Amino acid sequence: MLLRNPSNYKAGFWTTFVYDGQPHVINSTEPLNKMEMSSEKKPGTLLVKSGYRHRGQNPLVQFEDALWSRNVPILLWRHTARNTTEQSINDLRMYLLMDYDIGGPKSYKDDLGKYDPTTGQLTVWDDSDLFVQLVSRPSPDLWDLSTPVKMKVDEARRDLKGNLEIGPRDIVVGLQWNLGDIQPGKSASVDVAMASAIGLGEVSGLTRDVWDLFDKKIR
């Protein structure tokens, strides 16, 4: 899930926020000197806990990723950020950036993507009829479909661009949630469900009915 694309730009969950007047960007694969990490595995589940350190100090933000996938082509993922400081973390934004490369190295340059702002479904597919679809709660505030070298998040560019369609080509997709100010000891979460299937109708059916399953498996 956490891949480096050809431009060495990383995927997965990202976070930006303002703390003590300074913008911060945390990517999903920070080096170990910045991110402490532990994990717990059970059949079908994975719980990852991590904490982002700034200049060697105690963690500014602690993250928890709870994932479930077993016997069905669905991945359930709850990403939580908790303010562990004694002052407000402001304007927290979460992002999920994914580079699926459907078909692998021989055919990923024929991928297509589309985001439907009415249903909140982000879909990626190619000419093999394999479809991948993402949905979330809350619904994203912004999104982007772009090429790997053009999908960027940094201190100066904290909003995705809002493109709705792309392809066929090598693509990366992103969702963004603007979660506001997080007070000391408080947290904010995003739930994401991903499904894969042959055909648009089948994959849309999986994501349409996924939240009952999510509430049973992720607590």
Secondary structure, DSSP 8 states (H G I E B T S, - for coil): ---B-TTS-B-EEEEEEEETTEEEEE-TT--TTTEEEEEEEETTEEEEEEEE-STTSS-SEEEEEEEE--SSSEEEEEEEEEE-SSS-EEEEEEEEEE---TT-TTTGGGEEEEEETTTTEEEEE-TTSEEEEEEEES--SEEEEE-TTT----SS--S-----EEEEES-EEEEEEEEEEE-TT-EEEEEEEEEEEESHHHHHHHHHTHHHHHHHH--
